[in-house]
Amino acid sequence: MNFLRGVMGGPSAGPQPSGADTIQKLCDRVASSTLLDDRRDAVRALKSLSKKYRLEVGIQAMEHLIHVLQTDRSDSEIIGYALDTLYNVISNDLEEEEQDDSEEENLAKQVDDLGSQFTEIFIKQQENVTLLLTLVEEFDFHVRWPGVKLLTSLLKQQGPQVQQIILVSPMGVSRLMDLLADSREVIRNDGVLLLQQLTKSNAAIQKIVAFENAFERLLDIITEEGNSDGGIVVEDCLLLLQNLLKNNNSNQNFFKEGSYIQRMKPWFEVGDDNCGWSAQKVTNLHLMLQLVRVLVSPTNPPGATSSCQKAMFHCGLLQQLCTILMATGVPADILTETINTVSEVIRGCQTNQDYFASVNAPSNPPRPAIVVLLMSMVNERQPFVLRCAVLYCFQCFLYKNQKGQGEIVSTLLPSTIDGNSVSAGQLLCGGLFSTDSLSNWCAAVALAHALQENATLKEQLLRVQLATSIGNPPVSLLQQCTNILSQGSKVQTRVGLLMLLCTWLSNCSIAVTHFLHNPANVPFLTGQIAENLGEEEQLVQGLCALLLGISIYYNDNSLENYRKEKLKQLIEKRIGRENFIEKLGFISKHELYSRAAQKPQPSFSSPDHMMFDHEFTKLVKELEGVISKAIYKSSEEDKKEEEVKKTLEQHDNIVTHYKKVIREQDQELEELKQRINTLTSQNEQLQATVTQQVSQIQQHKDQYNLLKVQLGKDSQHHNSHSDTFQMNGIQTEEVSKLKEELEEWKNKHELLQGQLREKDSVIEKLNSSQLEMGTAEQSSQTIRSAGLEHNSELQKELEMLRSQIQLQAGEISKLQMENQKLQVMNATVDPVLGDSGATAATSSELEARLEQEIKELKSEVKALSEEKESLKQHLDSSSSTVAILQDEKSKLQREVAESKKEQDDLLVLLADQDQKISALKIKLKDLGVPVEDEDDIESGDQGDEDEEGDEDEQD
């Protein structure tokens, strides 16, 4: 203690020791002292020196400090001092705080990488990191908080190496996840910072953290802190969420399946008073919007993006974003990011695109949100990034949205123009021909997206007429675009118009014919291509070459002066084929082309770099090769190619016809299935009736058994009496009647059995006929299986009727036994006929009882007869049902046979067509023409059908 006082405290007579000497003495004291208090004071002194003498403390004391962490675990105070000292040595955050203007500035360059070097020394022994993870588990604040800060600093200095050590450590990540549940906010907040560093660029750790319930905890913290109105803690949580979700498909799917998207909606519930946004709120909302974009990014798998888009619509998140989009007083950068976010939420999702088309701005009169956004895009006073965002939003609205494309183009057609309001088409035309080159480019690209992969709209757009000036006749939109090109406007304007024309003319022969019909267009293009211009004009030359190549490749030779062969000769004479191909290659070699091809969102550092559109780069990549080949083809090869195209078109028409026939057959099958369902319901009703009758029969049986028991008791009582001659006469008469009724029951029973045998034979014939139909088409198999089900159900019904008749036969046998009992009673009464006088009164009572019992038996027999009649009627109705089903089955068999015959004929035709196509493809391949395989065509058709199915489901 005295030593420390001398070092740390009062004056001394001799010279003051240097910092290095003091640190060395303190290290010796930590290593050699046996008293815990001495070691604690020495470590505290090292902590106070570690900021100023970082290098010396790191070199001399690190080993001793690690030893303290290993041996003095029981004392939280010395552990805390040791962790703080190591943090001061390793962290680079403290360097700027302790710098003088003299020597420290010179040493700053030498110690810039001190943190990285000390970190490397510390993690060289992996046990040190494992020990630190153990200390972080301690609940004591003076141990846990310094441990969290030290581990965070280690991750900042040597992230991948420390991540790997933690990943292989048992329960390493799980221990750190407990920090988010700490009730002390400072530890919880620093725990979020630690997890930020831990999850950077490590998918394995990201998955572990996500499945340790990180999403739930982070969203709870954001809610507790006030969502977008919260402080920097919300920002840290959002950064951590981005680390977990960005480029991690597994975590994105887990986030969606856990219904966490629904919990994002309150983030964007901004109030009506949007003035005075704090810088922290702007930052938080910006990160929240970026997090939404991470989930629906175009780079994600299409299925995952689509499911997230649907979830955002159903939970109201898209509606909330559109509210911010149309709100007033929103900061410009937040508005720009909101537009980009809405763009990706609706991109390629028909349901979301339809909703966005229905959104109106809160103006008087209300205007569609699309119109309001386009007004901003063509307004040169708006910020550049905002105009780019609006263009991206418009592109995403039209992406795979033929309905939206049609609505935009319809606003340009003469029959739908409304003079009282501004439409999207009018804004695009105004921007296309304004004096601002950026507006020209944006409007041209937007209009090109309205025509993307839609040949019908390309033809309809040819009808658009523009009034250029008063007194002059209107000109077509196509003609006006070429007129502006020839006037020598700015490069950006010409590039935008050329991209529009290339998109418009591609895969549309009618548009090519209209373009070539103007005699000035081809000379202008050839003149532009042939000139030797500067580097800035090379891009325009390449686009002119592409437009001329499209005019050749999609030319239907309807104009005699501009047939394919003549255009090729013109290129050969005025430009040269090699020179033409070289100019065409200027496009794909341009630096701005490569940037635009990377991602769909237009992101440019300045307006001057705004030259290419992402979708247009796809078109160039598709057409560059085929145009180069088309230039070198001879006229004979062109003729053969035209013949092949016509044959392929005929084949496509035949396939379309067959598809139509198959759809009609599917409809017929659906109708037959409905009829089968109707018969099934009728059969179920009959089964319910039979069940009800069975219950009634059971009730009658119970009543009969009760009467039988009562009759047995009465017969035993009357056996002891004599003089029953009159009674015996009555019994004999009743017995004879019962015998007659029994005979009738037997006859009717035999008739019913005969009817049952007939029904069994009919069912066997139906089954055998169904087995013979085993090789029919799949559609007929469905009908046949339904018929078999009906036959089996009818058979079950007949079996139930047979069982009921058997039950009745059993009752008949019981009645026969009763008859035998009565005969026995008659035989026992005959020997005692002589004693009639003594029991006259008893005989009269017995006679009355027997008369009553006989009446009851008669009523029971009558009830059974009625029941038998009802069963017979039900059997007749079942027979009629069997006949109806048999007629239906025969009709279905005839229809199946006709369908099979028709399909056989169609298969024969298809086989002939396939042989012809194969022969033509072989000829084309011999001529060097690229031909798509049949599998590629089928996969394309299948993809189209899948897209149509998705759109139907979303509708």
QUIJO-V947396 format. One record per residue. RES is the residue in one small letter. NEAR is the number of other C-alpha atoms within 12 Angstrom. D_CENTER is the distance of its C-alpha to the mean C-alpha in Angstrom with 2 decimals. Layout:
res: [RES,RES]
near: [NEAR,NEAR]
d_center: [D_CENTER,D_CENTER]
//
This chain:
res: [m,n,f,l,r,g,v,m,g,g,p,s,a,g,p,q,p,s,g,a,d,t,i,q,k,l,c,d,r,v,a,s,s,t,l,l,d,d,r,r,d,a,v,r,a,l,k,s,l,s,k,k,y,r,l,e,v,g,i,q,a,m,e,h,l,i,h,v,l,q,t,d,r,s,d,s,e,i,i,g,y,a,l,d,t,l,y,n,v,i,s,n,d,l,e,e,e,e,q,d,d,s,e,e,e,n,l,a,k,q,v,d,d,l,g,s,q,f,t,e,i,f,i,k,q,q,e,n,v,t,l,l,l,t,l,v,e,e,f,d,f,h,v,r,w,p,g,v,k,l,l,t,s,l,l,k,q,q,g,p,q,v,q,q,i,i,l,v,s,p,m,g,v,s,r,l,m,d,l,l,a,d,s,r,e,v,i,r,n,d,g,v,l,l,l,q,q,l,t,k,s,n,a,a,i,q,k,i,v,a,f,e,n,a,f,e,r,l,l,d,i,i,t,e,e,g,n,s,d,g,g,i,v,v,e,d,c,l,l,l,l,q,n,l,l,k,n,n,n,s,n,q,n,f,f,k,e,g,s,y,i,q,r,m,k,p,w,f,e,v,g,d,d,n,c,g,w,s,a,q,k,v,t,n,l,h,l,m,l,q,l,v,r,v,l,v,s,p,t,n,p,p,g,a,t,s,s,c,q,k,a,m,f,h,c,g,l,l,q,q,l,c,t,i,l,m,a,t,g,v,p,a,d,i,l,t,e,t,i,n,t,v,s,e,v,i,r,g,c,q,t,n,q,d,y,f,a,s,v,n,a,p,s,n,p,p,r,p,a,i,v,v,l,l,m,s,m,v,n,e,r,q,p,f,v,l,r,c,a,v,l,y,c,f,q,c,f,l,y,k,n,q,k,g,q,g,e,i,v,s,t,l,l,p,s,t,i,d,g,n,s,v,s,a,g,q,l,l,c,g,g,l,f,s,t,d,s,l,s,n,w,c,a,a,v,a,l,a,h,a,l,q,e,n,a,t,l,k,e,q,l,l,r,v,q,l,a,t,s,i,g,n,p,p,v,s,l,l,q,q,c,t,n,i,l,s,q,g,s,k,v,q,t,r,v,g,l,l,m,l,l,c,t,w,l,s,n,c,s,i,a,v,t,h,f,l,h,n,p,a,n,v,p,f,l,t,g,q,i,a,e,n,l,g,e,e,e,q,l,v,q,g,l,c,a,l,l,l,g,i,s,i,y,y,n,d,n,s,l,e,n,y,r,k,e,k,l,k,q,l,i,e,k,r,i,g,r,e,n,f,i,e,k,l,g,f,i,s,k,h,e,l,y,s,r,a,a,q,k,p,q,p,s,f,s,s,p,d,h,m,m,f,d,h,e,f,t,k,l,v,k,e,l,e,g,v,i,s,k,a,i,y,k,s,s,e,e,d,k,k,e,e,e,v,k,k,t,l,e,q,h,d,n,i,v,t,h,y,k,k,v,i,r,e,q,d,q,e,l,e,e,l,k,q,r,i,n,t,l,t,s,q,n,e,q,l,q,a,t,v,t,q,q,v,s,q,i,q,q,h,k,d,q,y,n,l,l,k,v,q,l,g,k,d,s,q,h,h,n,s,h,s,d,t,f,q,m,n,g,i,q,t,e,e,v,s,k,l,k,e,e,l,e,e,w,k,n,k,h,e,l,l,q,g,q,l,r,e,k,d,s,v,i,e,k,l,n,s,s,q,l,e,m,g,t,a,e,q,s,s,q,t,i,r,s,a,g,l,e,h,n,s,e,l,q,k,e,l,e,m,l,r,s,q,i,q,l,q,a,g,e,i,s,k,l,q,m,e,n,q,k,l,q,v,m,n,a,t,v,d,p,v,l,g,d,s,g,a,t,a,a,t,s,s,e,l,e,a,r,l,e,q,e,i,k,e,l,k,s,e,v,k,a,l,s,e,e,k,e,s,l,k,q,h,l,d,s,s,s,s,t,v,a,i,l,q,d,e,k,s,k,l,q,r,e,v,a,e,s,k,k,e,q,d,d,l,l,v,l,l,a,d,q,d,q,k,i,s,a,l,k,i,k,l,k,d,l,g,v,p,v,e,d,e,d,d,i,e,s,g,d,q,g,d,e,d,e,e,g,d,e,d,e,q,d]
near: [20,12,20,26,16,19,28,25,13,12,12,13,8,7,9,16,17,14,25,24,17,29,37,29,29,40,38,24,31,38,27,17,22,13,15,25,19,25,35,33,30,41,45,31,37,46,35,26,33,38,30,26,33,39,34,29,39,40,27,30,39,39,25,35,42,35,25,36,39,24,20,27,25,17,23,28,27,36,42,37,37,49,45,38,41,50,39,39,44,43,37,31,22,23,29,19,15,22,20,14,12,10,12,20,17,13,21,23,14,15,27,24,22,29,33,26,24,34,37,26,25,38,33,18,18,23,21,34,38,33,31,43,37,29,37,41,29,29,23,22,25,25,32,37,36,38,43,46,39,43,46,37,38,41,35,31,32,30,29,23,25,42,36,26,31,37,31,19,24,17,21,31,37,30,31,45,39,30,36,35,27,27,15,17,19,22,33,30,32,34,41,41,37,39,49,37,34,43,41,32,24,28,26,23,38,39,34,29,39,35,24,27,25,41,38,27,28,40,35,23,32,35,24,18,24,24,35,38,29,26,26,29,36,36,37,33,42,44,34,37,44,34,36,43,39,33,29,31,28,24,34,40,32,29,37,30,17,20,22,31,37,27,28,37,31,27,35,36,26,28,20,14,13,18,15,14,22,18,19,21,31,33,29,33,45,33,34,41,41,32,35,44,38,38,45,42,38,31,21,26,20,20,22,28,30,31,31,42,41,34,36,36,31,21,22,26,35,43,30,30,41,38,29,37,39,31,28,20,19,30,25,24,26,34,32,36,36,42,46,43,42,46,44,46,47,46,38,37,43,34,33,40,39,27,28,39,32,20,28,24,24,18,15,9,11,17,23,26,33,45,34,28,39,40,33,33,42,39,30,25,15,21,21,30,30,34,41,42,38,44,44,43,44,48,45,41,42,42,34,30,33,30,26,37,38,30,25,38,40,30,31,35,28,22,14,20,22,16,12,9,18,24,30,41,37,35,34,40,40,31,33,38,33,25,19,24,30,39,40,41,45,52,46,47,46,49,44,42,43,43,44,37,26,29,24,25,36,37,27,30,37,35,25,30,24,28,18,20,9,8,7,9,11,18,20,27,39,39,31,27,37,36,24,29,34,25,14,19,25,26,32,34,39,40,44,42,48,43,48,42,44,46,42,45,42,40,31,33,27,29,36,39,35,31,38,37,23,23,17,17,31,34,23,26,35,34,24,33,37,32,23,16,16,12,14,21,27,28,36,42,38,41,48,44,46,48,46,48,41,43,45,44,38,35,38,30,26,19,24,15,20,31,27,38,29,22,35,35,23,26,31,20,16,22,29,23,29,21,25,38,34,25,38,38,29,30,39,32,20,26,17,26,32,22,24,27,27,20,23,30,34,40,30,23,14,16,25,20,24,35,44,46,42,31,36,43,30,25,35,37,23,19,34,34,23,26,34,31,24,32,37,30,25,20,20,15,24,30,20,23,30,23,20,28,23,17,22,25,16,19,25,22,16,22,23,16,17,21,17,14,18,20,15,15,25,20,15,21,27,18,16,28,24,16,22,29,19,17,27,25,16,22,30,19,16,26,26,16,23,31,20,15,23,26,16,22,28,20,17,26,26,16,21,27,20,17,24,26,16,19,25,20,14,22,27,17,16,28,24,18,32,31,30,38,29,25,33,31,24,25,33,25,20,26,29,19,21,31,24,19,24,29,19,19,30,24,16,24,32,19,18,31,25,16,23,31,18,18,32,25,16,23,32,20,18,32,25,15,20,31,17,14,28,20,15,27,24,19,30,33,25,25,37,39,24,29,39,29,25,35,38,24,27,39,31,23,34,38,24,27,38,30,22,34,35,23,22,32,27,19,31,32,21,20,32,25,19,28,28,20,22,33,24,19,30,30,20,23,29,23,17,21,24,14,17,22,17,15,21,20,16,22,27,22,19,31,27,18,23,29,23,18,26,27,18,21,30,22,18,26,29,18,21,32,25,17,26,32,19,23,33,28,17,26,33,20,23,34,26,16,27,32,20,22,34,29,16,25,34,21,19,33,30,19,24,30,21,18,26,24,16,19,23,16,15,21,17,14,19,23,17,16,23,23,15,19,28,22,16,25,27,19,20,25,19,15,21,20,28,18,24,19,16,17,11,12,15,15,14,15,18,14,14,15,14,14,22,19,14,22,23,13,13,23,16]
d_center: [70.83,73.85,72.35,69.17,71.26,73.10,69.95,67.98,70.70,74.28,76.64,78.36,81.64,80.45,77.92,74.23,72.06,69.30,65.61,65.20,68.21,66.91,63.51,65.31,67.46,64.50,62.72,65.90,66.11,62.48,63.25,66.72,67.01,67.16,66.69,63.17,64.34,65.66,62.46,60.41,62.67,62.50,58.68,58.68,61.08,58.85,55.94,58.08,59.07,55.68,54.58,57.74,58.52,55.01,56.06,59.06,57.31,54.45,56.84,59.36,57.52,54.03,55.32,57.32,54.44,52.18,55.10,55.30,51.61,52.36,55.68,55.78,52.59,54.66,55.50,52.52,54.58,55.51,51.95,50.70,53.36,52.51,48.77,49.59,52.01,49.53,46.96,49.61,50.43,46.93,45.23,45.73,44.95,48.60,50.31,50.31,51.86,54.94,56.08,59.58,60.65,62.93,62.26,58.72,57.50,58.94,57.42,53.95,53.13,54.33,52.32,48.99,47.66,49.58,46.46,44.77,47.98,48.61,45.00,45.46,48.70,47.12,44.14,46.37,47.02,43.63,45.47,45.83,42.06,41.86,44.83,43.13,40.03,42.51,44.21,40.99,40.67,44.00,43.86,46.90,46.00,48.56,46.92,43.21,42.95,44.94,43.04,39.68,41.11,42.67,39.51,37.57,40.33,40.24,36.52,37.24,40.07,38.79,35.07,33.96,37.10,36.89,33.17,34.09,36.99,34.93,32.21,34.87,36.70,36.29,34.02,34.39,31.03,31.19,34.60,33.41,30.53,33.32,34.40,31.63,33.21,36.73,38.44,40.26,38.24,39.83,38.76,35.24,34.89,36.38,34.07,31.08,32.87,33.50,29.85,29.03,31.44,30.42,26.70,27.37,26.06,25.88,22.54,24.29,25.81,22.65,20.94,24.13,24.38,20.83,21.49,24.86,23.31,23.60,20.74,22.49,25.87,25.05,23.39,26.47,28.76,27.16,27.58,31.12,32.05,31.08,27.65,28.33,32.02,32.40,34.36,33.85,32.43,29.24,29.16,29.58,26.80,24.37,25.57,25.01,21.41,20.87,22.54,20.27,16.91,17.85,17.04,16.19,12.77,13.98,15.02,11.98,9.96,13.16,13.40,10.17,11.07,14.57,13.96,15.61,13.73,15.73,18.84,18.56,19.40,23.15,23.45,23.49,25.86,28.80,32.02,33.95,36.44,34.74,37.99,39.05,35.85,36.81,35.96,34.12,31.94,31.09,30.21,28.07,26.11,25.72,24.23,21.89,20.58,20.27,18.25,15.66,15.73,15.31,11.81,10.78,13.36,13.40,14.66,11.60,9.68,7.69,4.57,5.30,6.47,4.20,2.85,6.56,7.74,7.16,8.76,11.40,12.31,12.74,14.81,16.91,16.41,16.05,19.12,20.98,20.46,21.77,24.69,25.61,25.31,27.90,30.06,33.48,34.98,31.85,32.87,32.23,30.25,27.94,27.57,26.80,24.11,22.61,22.52,20.79,18.19,17.61,17.46,14.50,12.62,13.21,13.16,11.64,9.94,12.48,12.47,13.08,15.54,17.37,17.80,19.12,21.51,22.91,23.72,27.49,29.65,32.27,35.15,37.93,37.11,33.33,31.68,28.08,26.36,25.83,29.59,30.46,28.35,29.91,33.29,32.68,31.58,34.81,37.00,38.76,39.68,36.18,35.16,33.88,30.70,29.89,30.41,28.15,25.38,25.90,25.82,22.49,21.14,22.61,21.20,17.59,18.30,19.50,16.98,15.89,17.30,20.32,20.98,21.40,23.46,25.68,26.27,27.37,29.66,31.07,32.50,34.65,36.06,39.56,38.87,36.23,37.77,38.67,41.66,41.30,38.00,36.36,33.36,30.77,32.61,35.93,34.66,33.31,36.66,38.54,36.75,37.17,40.93,41.68,43.96,41.28,39.94,36.71,36.06,36.88,34.38,31.50,32.24,32.53,29.19,27.49,29.22,28.27,24.56,25.33,26.68,24.12,23.67,25.20,28.70,29.44,29.23,31.32,34.02,33.84,34.24,37.57,38.93,38.63,42.17,43.26,46.54,47.88,51.15,53.52,55.65,53.66,51.59,47.80,46.05,42.65,39.78,39.90,43.62,43.35,40.89,43.35,46.23,44.75,44.13,47.78,49.04,48.20,45.90,44.19,42.22,38.94,39.47,40.35,37.37,34.99,36.84,36.93,33.16,32.80,35.35,33.85,30.41,32.21,34.48,32.10,31.45,33.55,37.13,38.29,37.44,39.30,42.26,42.37,42.26,45.06,47.09,48.05,50.89,50.49,46.94,47.70,50.85,49.00,46.27,48.84,50.96,48.17,47.27,50.89,51.95,52.10,50.52,49.56,46.49,44.73,45.24,43.94,40.36,41.54,43.43,40.41,38.38,41.39,41.56,37.90,38.54,41.65,39.90,37.21,40.16,41.59,38.53,37.32,40.89,41.78,45.54,46.22,48.42,51.54,52.25,48.76,47.93,46.05,49.27,51.10,48.37,48.41,52.19,51.94,49.70,52.09,55.10,54.02,51.35,51.39,48.51,48.29,48.48,45.75,43.38,44.30,43.54,40.20,39.31,39.98,36.46,34.48,37.13,36.88,35.64,33.63,31.82,30.63,29.41,27.45,25.78,24.23,21.45,20.39,21.84,25.56,27.47,31.20,34.06,36.30,36.42,38.54,35.77,33.49,33.95,30.85,27.35,24.41,23.56,27.29,27.56,25.25,27.62,30.63,29.38,28.86,32.22,34.59,35.26,35.64,37.94,40.09,40.57,41.26,44.06,45.94,45.65,48.84,49.35,49.54,46.22,44.76,46.28,44.90,41.45,41.75,42.81,39.90,37.52,39.21,39.01,35.31,34.87,36.93,34.86,31.68,33.45,34.45,30.99,29.75,32.61,31.77,28.16,29.64,32.05,29.39,27.43,30.74,31.38,28.03,29.05,32.41,30.89,28.87,32.17,33.92,31.35,31.98,35.68,35.28,33.45,36.40,38.90,37.05,37.36,41.02,41.59,40.10,42.51,45.37,44.44,44.50,47.96,49.21,48.03,49.92,53.02,52.87,52.95,55.93,57.73,57.21,58.81,61.78,62.20,62.39,65.01,66.96,67.05,68.36,71.11,72.01,72.53,74.74,76.77,77.37,78.80,81.12,82.47,83.41,85.26,87.25,88.39,91.22,92.81,95.22,96.61,93.37,94.74,93.34,89.90,89.98,90.64,87.59,85.40,86.63,85.71,82.20,81.69,82.55,80.04,77.35,78.19,77.81,74.41,73.35,74.35,72.31,69.27,69.76,70.01,66.89,65.08,66.08,64.89,61.44,61.24,62.14,59.38,56.91,58.04,57.49,53.92,53.31,54.55,52.28,49.23,50.31,50.62,47.10,45.74,47.69,46.48,42.87,43.45,44.93,41.73,39.78,39.15,37.61,34.23,31.01,30.92,34.47,33.70,31.43,34.34,36.88,35.09,34.96,38.69,39.46,37.75,39.93,43.01,42.38,41.94,45.19,46.88,45.90,47.29,50.52,50.79,50.62,53.35,55.40,55.10,56.26,59.25,60.05,60.06,62.49,64.60,64.75,65.97,68.58,69.77,70.05,72.16,74.33,74.89,75.89,78.34,79.88,80.26,82.07,84.38,85.24,86.03,88.32,90.16,90.80,92.12,94.86,97.37,97.72,98.60,102.21,101.51,100.28,102.61,101.61,97.92,97.86,95.91,93.29,92.96,92.27,89.47,87.93,88.13,86.27,83.48,83.17,83.03,80.17,78.27,78.80,77.49,74.32,73.95,74.41,71.69,69.36,70.15,69.56,66.13,65.25,66.41,64.17,61.24,62.09,62.13,58.67,57.31,58.97,57.35,53.90,54.63,55.60,52.35,50.41,52.48,51.54,47.83,48.28,49.99,47.22,44.56,46.79,47.01,43.22,42.86,45.40,43.62,40.28,42.16,43.66,40.32,38.79,41.80,41.55,37.83,38.60,41.45,39.42,36.66,39.43,40.81,37.45,37.02,40.53,39.76,36.57,38.62,41.24,38.74,37.11,40.61,41.45,38.26,38.85,42.39,41.37,38.80,41.57,43.83,41.27,40.71,44.49,44.66,42.09,39.37,35.77,34.22,30.67,30.50,29.50,26.60,25.21,25.66,23.98,20.93,20.78,21.14,18.43,16.01,17.22,16.73,13.09,12.58,14.74,12.86,9.55,12.00,13.78,11.06,10.38,14.17]
//
